[in-house]
C-alpha cells in the first residue's frame, strides 16, 4: 500500500496531467477542427485563425504545455520531498 503522502503526490500528478491533456485536446481538436468555422472570421497575420490553430497554434501550445508540466512537476516534487538534487 502507498502512504498517504505518496497517494497525495500521485493524485496531484494525475490532476496536473489531466489538466494539461484537456488543454491540449481543446486547443488541437477544438480550435483546429470543431470551432474552426467561427474562428475563421478572425485573421492572424493574414491567415484565418482556425487554420492557424490547426497548423501552428496547437504545436505552440503543446510546447508551452511541456515546459509548464516540467516546471509544475518540479514544484510538486519539492513539495512532496521527492525531488532530485
N, C-alpha and C positions, 0 to 999 in steps of 0.2 A: 504494500500500500504506500501511496505517496503521502508525505506530510502535508499539513495544511498550507505551509509556505510554498511547497512545490506545486500544489493544486492551484493556489492563487497565481503563481507565476505562469503556469500554463494557461490558465483562464485569461489572464491579461494578454498573453502572447496570441491566443486564438482570437480574442476581440480585436486586437490590432490587425491581425491578418485578414479577418473578415471585413473590417472597415476598408482596408486597402484594396481588397478584391472587389468590393461593391463599388468603390470609386472608379476603379479601372473598368469594370463592366459598364457602368453608367456612361463613362466618357467614350469608351471604344464602341460599344454596341448601341447605347442610347443616342449619343450625339452624332455618331458616324452613320447610323442606319435608321433608327426609329424616329428621331427628331430631325433628320437631315432636311426634310422639306421645309419646315418652318425656319430652320437655321439658315437655309439658303437665301433668305431675304436679307440677311446681314452679310456684308462683304468685309473681308480681312485681307489687306494687301492685294486687292483686285480679284481675289478668289471667294467663292461662296463659302460661308462658314461651315456648313455641313460637309462639304467636300474637304475643307481644310482639316476638320477634326478626323475625318475618315483617313486622310493621307498622312498628316503630320501631327496633329494635335494629340491624338491618343498615344503616340510614341513619346512625345514630350512629357505628357502626364505620367506615363509608365516610368520614365527615367527619374522624374521627380519623386514618384512613389518609392522607388528603390532607395534613394537617399533618405527619404523620410523614414522608411521602415528601419534602415540601418541605424539612424540617429535615435529613433524611439526605442529600438531594442537595446541599444547601448544604455539608455536611461533605465529601462526595465531591469537589465542585468545588474546595474549598480544598485538599484532599489532593492532587489531581492538577494544581493550579495552573491551573484553567480558570475560576475564579470571576470575577464582575463586581464591581467596587467602586463 
